[in-house]
């Protein structure tokens, strides 16, 4: 099976921009983790309500890890 290219979430994008334009580690790690968890929950709500479809019968956790999680 071909591995999908990982996508960057909006939270990851924002953290990268802030780290490169303002200062590394400007946003506390705890806030980043909270934002990532909130974003994951929002993605899960769309996925589980049929607004996103599974191509290979993945659970939401499988889909999220394949699509967004880094190795």
N, CA, C and O atoms as a printed pandas DataFrame, in Angstrom:
     atom_number atom_name residue_name chain_id  residue_number  x_coord  y_coord  z_coord
0              1         N          UNK        A               1    0.836   -1.177    0.000
1              2        CA          UNK        A               1    0.000    0.000    0.000
2              3         C          UNK        A               1    0.884    1.244    0.000
3              4         O          UNK        A               1    1.870    1.317    0.733
4              5         N          UNK        A               2    0.525    2.203   -0.816
5              6        CA          UNK        A               2    1.278    3.439   -0.943
6              7         C          UNK        A               2    1.018    4.341    0.258
7              8         O          UNK        A               2   -0.130    4.512    0.668
8              9         N          UNK        A               3    2.075    4.919    0.822
9             10        CA          UNK        A               3    1.918    5.790    1.983
10            11         C          UNK        A               3    1.520    7.193    1.519
11            12         O          UNK        A               3    2.100    7.749    0.586
12            13         N          UNK        A               4    0.512    7.746    2.200
13            14        CA          UNK        A               4    0.049    9.089    1.881
14            15         C          UNK        A               4    1.037   10.120    2.404
15            16         O          UNK        A               4    1.691    9.920    3.428
16            17         N          UNK        A               5    1.129   11.231    1.672
17            18        CA          UNK        A               5    1.918   12.348    2.168
18            19         C          UNK        A               5    1.163   12.979    3.329
19            20         O          UNK        A               5   -0.040   13.220    3.233
20            21         N          UNK        A               6    1.861   13.244    4.421
21            22        CA          UNK        A               6    1.231   13.827    5.597
22            23         C          UNK        A               6    0.858   15.279    5.309
23            24         O          UNK        A               6    1.623   16.023    4.695
24            25         N          UNK        A               7   -0.325   15.663    5.761
25            26        CA          UNK        A               7   -0.794   17.027    5.587
26            27         C          UNK        A               7   -0.535   17.811    6.860
27            28         O          UNK        A               7   -0.490   17.254    7.957
28            29         N          UNK        A               8   -0.367   19.095    6.695
29            30        CA          UNK        A               8   -0.141   19.970    7.835
30            31         C          UNK        A               8   -1.486   20.514    8.302
31            32         O          UNK        A               8   -2.294   20.971    7.493
32            33         N          UNK        A               9   -1.717   20.462    9.589
33            34        CA          UNK        A               9   -2.955   21.023   10.123
34            35         C          UNK        A               9   -2.805   22.536   10.248
35            36         O          UNK        A               9   -1.697   23.067   10.166
36            37         N          UNK        A              10   -3.919   23.220   10.446
37            38        CA          UNK        A              10   -3.890   24.672   10.617
38            39         C          UNK        A              10   -3.094   25.065   11.851
39            40         O          UNK        A              10   -2.373   26.062   11.840
40            41         N          UNK        A              11   -3.226   24.282   12.915
41            42        CA          UNK        A              11   -2.475   24.577   14.140
42            43         C          UNK        A              11   -0.977   24.431   13.885
43            44         O          UNK        A              11   -0.194   25.287   14.297
44            45         N          UNK        A              12   -0.574   23.360   13.215
45            46        CA          UNK        A              12    0.843   23.165   12.916
46            47         C          UNK        A              12    1.381   24.303   12.047
47            48         O          UNK        A              12    2.490   24.791   12.263
48            49         N          UNK        A              13    0.584   24.717   11.067
49            50        CA          UNK        A              13    0.986   25.828   10.207
50            51         C          UNK        A              13    1.218   27.099   11.031
51            52         O          UNK        A              13    2.242   27.767   10.888
52            53         N          UNK        A              14    0.264   27.417   11.883
53            54        CA          UNK        A              14    0.376   28.626   12.692
54            55         C          UNK        A              14    1.597   28.573   13.610
55            56         O          UNK        A              14    2.320   29.561   13.739
56            57         N          UNK        A              15    1.824   27.442   14.238
57            58        CA          UNK        A              15    2.986   27.291   15.123
58            59         C          UNK        A              15    4.275   27.491   14.329
59            60         O          UNK        A              15    5.191   28.164   14.800
60            61         N          UNK        A              16    4.355   26.916   13.136
61            62        CA          UNK        A              16    5.555   27.078   12.307
62            63         C          UNK        A              16    5.786   28.536   11.920
63            64         O          UNK        A              16    6.919   29.017   11.941
64            65         N          UNK        A              17    4.706   29.238   11.567
65            66        CA          UNK        A              17    4.836   30.651   11.202
66            67         C          UNK        A              17    5.291   31.473   12.404
67            68         O          UNK        A              17    6.211   32.284   12.290
68            69         N          UNK        A              18    4.658   31.269   13.542
69            70        CA          UNK        A              18    5.036   32.022   14.750
70            71         C          UNK        A              18    6.483   31.715   15.121
71            72         O          UNK        A              18    7.249   32.624   15.438
72            73         N          UNK        A              19    6.859   30.437   15.084
73            74        CA          UNK        A              19    8.240   30.068   15.450
74            75         C          UNK        A              19    9.268   30.689   14.510
75            76         O          UNK        A              19   10.356   31.065   14.946
76            77         N          UNK        A              20    8.934   30.801   13.223
77            78        CA          UNK        A              20    9.912   31.331   12.273
78            79         C          UNK        A              20    9.879   32.860   12.163
79            80         O          UNK        A              20   10.888   33.475   11.819
80            81         N          UNK        A              21    8.727   33.476   12.452
81            82        CA          UNK        A              21    8.614   34.930   12.289
82            83         C          UNK        A              21    8.763   35.716   13.590
83            84         O          UNK        A              21    9.206   36.864   13.573
84            85         N          UNK        A              22    8.403   35.115   14.694
85            86        CA          UNK        A              22    8.455   35.840   15.969
86            87         C          UNK        A              22    9.614   35.314   16.807
87            88         O          UNK        A              22   10.599   36.018   17.030
88            89         N          UNK        A              23    9.491   34.084   17.265
89            90        CA          UNK        A              23   10.559   33.479   18.066
90            91         C          UNK        A              23   10.241   32.007   18.257
91            92         O          UNK        A              23    9.080   31.639   18.436
92            93         N          UNK        A              24   11.267   31.159   18.221
93            94        CA          UNK        A              24   11.038   29.744   18.509
94            95         C          UNK        A              24   10.460   29.588   19.913
95            96         O          UNK        A              24   10.847   30.295   20.843
96            97         N          UNK        A              25    9.542   28.665   20.045
97            98        CA          UNK        A              25    8.918   28.349   21.335
98            99         C          UNK        A              25    8.198   29.547   21.958
99           100         O          UNK        A              25    8.068   29.628   23.179
100          101         N          UNK        A              26    7.733   30.474   21.121
101          102        CA          UNK        A              26    6.981   31.635   21.615
102          103         C          UNK        A              26    5.653   31.206   22.228
103          104         O          UNK        A              26    5.222   31.746   23.246
104          105         N          UNK        A              27    5.012   30.226   21.591
105          106        CA          UNK        A              27    3.741   29.706   22.110
106          107         C          UNK        A              27    4.068   28.554   23.057
107          108         O          UNK        A              27    4.764   27.620   22.659
108          109         N          UNK        A              28    3.589   28.596   24.287
109          110        CA          UNK        A              28    3.867   27.507   25.231
110          111         C          UNK        A              28    3.376   26.154   24.701
111          112         O          UNK        A              28    2.309   26.061   24.094
112          113         N          UNK        A              29    4.169   25.118   24.941
113          114        CA          UNK        A              29    3.856   23.773   24.451
114          115         C          UNK        A              29    2.478   23.287   24.900
115          116         O          UNK        A              29    1.791   22.591   24.153
116          117         N          UNK        A              30    2.076   23.651   26.117
117          118        CA          UNK        A              30    0.772   23.217   26.631
118          119         C          UNK        A              30   -0.369   23.788   25.794
119          120         O          UNK        A              30   -1.364   23.108   25.542
120          121         N          UNK        A              31   -0.221   25.039   25.367
121          122        CA          UNK        A              31   -1.255   25.670   24.542
122          123         C          UNK        A              31   -1.292   25.027   23.166
123          124         O          UNK        A              31   -2.370   24.818   22.610
124          125         N          UNK        A              32   -0.138   24.711   22.613
125          126        CA          UNK        A              32   -0.085   24.040   21.309
126          127         C          UNK        A              32   -0.779   22.682   21.398
127          128         O          UNK        A              32   -1.567   22.333   20.520
128          129         N          UNK        A              33   -0.496   21.924   22.437
129          130        CA          UNK        A              33   -1.117   20.605   22.600
130          131         C          UNK        A              33   -2.632   20.722   22.749
131          132         O          UNK        A              33   -3.372   19.917   22.184
132          133         N          UNK        A              34   -3.101   21.715   23.504
133          134        CA          UNK        A              34   -4.537   21.924   23.660
134          135         C          UNK        A              34   -5.184   22.268   22.317
135          136         O          UNK        A              34   -6.247   21.747   21.979
136          137         N          UNK        A              35   -4.535   23.145   21.562
137          138        CA          UNK        A              35   -5.069   23.546   20.253
138          139         C          UNK        A              35   -5.104   22.363   19.292
139          140         O          UNK        A              35   -6.072   22.198   18.550
140          141         N          UNK        A              36   -4.054   21.536   19.298
141          142        CA          UNK        A              36   -4.032   20.351   18.435
142          143         C          UNK        A              36   -5.138   19.372   18.812
143          144         O          UNK        A              36   -5.768   18.782   17.935
144          145         N          UNK        A              37   -5.379   19.198   20.106
145          146        CA          UNK        A              37   -6.439   18.299   20.556
146          147         C          UNK        A              37   -7.808   18.835   20.145
147          148         O          UNK        A              37   -8.660   18.068   19.696
148          149         N          UNK        A              38   -8.026   20.128   20.293
149          150        CA          UNK        A              38   -9.295   20.738   19.888
150          151         C          UNK        A              38   -9.512   20.575   18.384
151          152         O          UNK        A              38  -10.614   20.252   17.940
152          153         N          UNK        A              39   -8.454   20.801   17.608
153          154        CA          UNK        A              39   -8.552   20.668   16.156
154          155         C          UNK        A              39   -8.858   19.218   15.765
155          156         O          UNK        A              39   -9.670   18.968   14.874
156          157         N          UNK        A              40   -8.205   18.269   16.437
157          158        CA          UNK        A              40   -8.449   16.855   16.162
158          159         C          UNK        A              40   -9.917   16.508   16.454
159          160         O          UNK        A              40  -10.544   15.775   15.690
160          161         N          UNK        A              41  -10.457   17.028   17.547
161          162        CA          UNK        A              41  -11.854   16.763   17.891
162          163         C          UNK        A              41  -12.796   17.342   16.833
163          164         O          UNK        A              41  -13.800   16.718   16.489
164          165         N          UNK        A              42  -12.481   18.519   16.322
165          166        CA          UNK        A              42  -13.306   19.121   15.280
166          167         C          UNK        A              42  -13.259   18.295   13.995
167          168         O          UNK        A              42  -14.288   18.069   13.357
168          169         N          UNK        A              43  -12.069   17.852   13.623
169          170        CA          UNK        A              43  -11.929   17.010   12.431
170          171         C          UNK        A              43  -12.718   15.725   12.628
171          172         O          UNK        A              43  -13.383   15.256   11.704
172          173         N          UNK        A              44  -12.649   15.152   13.826
173          174        CA          UNK        A              44  -13.374   13.922   14.133
174          175         C          UNK        A              44  -14.873   14.092   14.010
175          176         O          UNK        A              44  -15.559   13.191   13.527
176          177         N          UNK        A              45  -15.400   15.238   14.442
177          178        CA          UNK        A              45  -16.842   15.485   14.328
178          179         C          UNK        A              45  -17.279   15.495   12.870
179          180         O          UNK        A              45  -18.304   14.903   12.531
180          181         N          UNK        A              46  -16.525   16.154   12.007
181          182        CA          UNK        A              46  -16.856   16.153   10.581
182          183         C          UNK        A              46  -16.772   14.749   10.008
183          184         O          UNK        A              46  -17.661   14.317    9.274
184          185         N          UNK        A              47  -15.722   14.050   10.336
185          186        CA          UNK        A              47  -15.496   12.696    9.821
186          187         C          UNK        A              47  -16.622   11.763   10.244
187          188         O          UNK        A              47  -17.176   11.035    9.420
188          189         N          UNK        A              48  -16.954   11.786   11.507
189          190        CA          UNK        A              48  -17.948   10.856   12.036
190          191         C          UNK        A              48  -19.376   11.214   11.652
191          192         O          UNK        A              48  -20.270   10.375   11.774
192          193         N          UNK        A              49  -19.610   12.424   11.198
193          194        CA          UNK        A              49  -20.946   12.809   10.761
194          195         C          UNK        A              49  -21.116   12.655    9.251
195          196         O          UNK        A              49  -22.070   13.178    8.675
196          197         N          UNK        A              50  -20.204   11.946    8.620
197          198        CA          UNK        A              50  -20.340   11.638    7.203
198          199         C          UNK        A              50  -19.974   12.771    6.273
199          200         O          UNK        A              50  -20.173   12.660    5.063
200          201         N          UNK        A              51  -19.450   13.848    6.799
201          202        CA          UNK        A              51  -19.042   14.930    5.926
202          203         C          UNK        A              51  -17.689   14.621    5.276
203          204         O          UNK        A              51  -17.329   15.223    4.264
204          205         N          UNK        A              52  -16.962   13.704    5.849
205          206        CA          UNK        A              52  -15.748   13.177    5.253
206          207         C          UNK        A              52  -15.985   11.693    5.082
207          208         O          UNK        A              52  -16.592   11.064    5.949
208          209         N          UNK        A              53  -15.533   11.131    4.013
209          210        CA          UNK        A              53  -15.766    9.710    3.776
210          211         C          UNK        A              53  -14.466    8.932    3.886
211          212         O          UNK        A              53  -13.381    9.473    3.670
212          213         N          UNK        A              54  -14.589    7.671    4.221
213          214        CA          UNK        A              54  -13.411    6.806    4.265
214          215         C          UNK        A              54  -13.235    6.149    2.920
215          216         O          UNK        A              54  -14.203    5.704    2.304
216          217         N          UNK        A              55  -12.021    6.089    2.471
217          218        CA          UNK        A              55  -11.720    5.455    1.197
218          219         C          UNK        A              55  -11.480    3.961    1.405
219          220         O          UNK        A              55  -11.864    3.143    0.570
220          221         N          UNK        A              56  -10.853    3.616    2.504
221          222        CA          UNK        A              56  -10.483    2.221    2.748
222          223         C          UNK        A              56  -11.129    1.665    4.003
223          224         O          UNK        A              56  -10.634    0.686    4.562
224          225         N          UNK        A              57  -12.216    2.260    4.460
225          226        CA          UNK        A              57  -12.902    1.763    5.639
226          227         C          UNK        A              57  -12.168    2.047    6.934
227          228         O          UNK        A              57  -12.347    1.328    7.918
228          229         N          UNK        A              58  -11.351    3.076    6.949
229          230        CA          UNK        A              58  -10.590    3.422    8.147
230          231         C          UNK        A              58  -11.497    3.970    9.243
231          232         O          UNK        A              58  -12.528    4.580    8.962
232          233         N          UNK        A              59  -11.109    3.750   10.476
233          234        CA          UNK        A              59  -11.734    4.458   11.587
234          235         C          UNK        A              59  -11.209    5.891   11.548
235          236         O          UNK        A              59  -10.272    6.189   10.807
236          237         N          UNK        A              60  -11.802    6.769   12.332
237          238        CA          UNK        A              60  -11.306    8.140   12.371
238          239         C          UNK        A              60   -9.859    8.183   12.841
239          240         O          UNK        A              60   -9.045    8.903   12.264
240          241         N          UNK        A              61   -9.526    7.421   13.882
241          242        CA          UNK        A              61   -8.147    7.424   14.409
242          243         C          UNK        A              61   -7.157    6.993   13.329
243          244         O          UNK        A              61   -6.092    7.594   13.186
244          245         N          UNK        A              62   -7.507    5.945   12.564
245          246        CA          UNK        A              62   -6.634    5.494   11.473
246          247         C          UNK        A              62   -6.450    6.609   10.442
247          248         O          UNK        A              62   -5.333    6.925   10.033
248          249         N          UNK        A              63   -7.581    7.195   10.033
249          250        CA          UNK        A              63   -7.538    8.274    9.044
250          251         C          UNK        A              63   -6.675    9.435    9.549
251          252         O          UNK        A              63   -5.812    9.925    8.821
252          253         N          UNK        A              64   -6.905    9.876   10.792
253          254        CA          UNK        A              64   -6.182   11.025   11.332
254          255         C          UNK        A              64   -4.686   10.740   11.393
255          256         O          UNK        A              64   -3.873   11.574   10.994
256          257         N          UNK        A              65   -4.327    9.566   11.891
257          258        CA          UNK        A              65   -2.909    9.235   12.001
258          259         C          UNK        A              65   -2.241    9.135   10.648
259          260         O          UNK        A              65   -1.099    9.567   10.493
260          261         N          UNK        A              66   -2.930    8.573    9.659
261          262        CA          UNK        A              66   -2.358    8.467    8.303
262          263         C          UNK        A              66   -2.236    9.830    7.649
263          264         O          UNK        A              66   -1.288   10.082    6.905
264          265         N          UNK        A              67   -3.183   10.707    7.921
265          266        CA          UNK        A              67   -3.249   11.977    7.219
266          267         C          UNK        A              67   -2.430   13.083    7.876
267          268         O          UNK        A              67   -1.803   13.883    7.181
268          269         N          UNK        A              68   -2.429   13.135    9.205
269          270        CA          UNK        A              68   -1.846   14.282    9.886
270          271         C          UNK        A              68   -0.662   13.980   10.798
271          272         O          UNK        A              68    0.209   14.836   10.950
272          273         N          UNK        A              69   -0.593   12.813   11.403
273          274        CA          UNK        A              69    0.455   12.522   12.388
274          275         C          UNK        A              69    1.802   12.329   11.711
275          276         O          UNK        A              69    1.903   11.692   10.662
276          277         N          UNK        A              70    2.818   12.880   12.319
277          278        CA          UNK        A              70    4.184   12.649   11.868
278          279         C          UNK        A              70    4.636   11.290   12.357
279          280         O          UNK        A              70    4.109   10.755   13.332
280          281         N          UNK        A              71    5.607   10.747   11.675
281          282        CA          UNK        A              71    6.147    9.448   12.089
282          283         C          UNK        A              71    6.876    9.570   13.398
283          284         O          UNK        A              71    7.399    8.579   13.907
